[in-house]
Amino acid sequence: MADPAVRTAMTFSRHVTHETRDRLLALVEAEKAAGSVDAWVALDWSFREPEPAAVFVARPNPVRLPVA
């Protein structure tokens, strides 16, 4: 059987029918339920780059400490 990541990626293809998409995702979900780390990564891991607005920008600390 193919790699769960490949099956999950195939579900995003425009050439896959809704029935095939559901069947592929059900197979990977079953593998995840059985404890497959590869299936967990294929379904739950996000490989997207962060949105530019979500990127952390380091700023000086705005808290002013009392001078002793």
C-alpha positions, 0 to 999 in steps of 0.5 A: 500500500502507498505511503499515507502522505501520498494518499493524502496528497492525492485527495487534493487532486482535481482528478480524484472523485469525491468517493475516491477522496473519501475512501483514501482519507478513510484508509489513512484515518484507519491507519492513524487510529491503529497508531501509525505515525506516518498517517498522523503526520499525513493528516495532522501535520501542517507543511504550510509556510506561516502567513506573513502577518503571523511571523513573529517580529522581535520588538523591544520590551515595552515594559518600563522598570522602576529606576532604583 
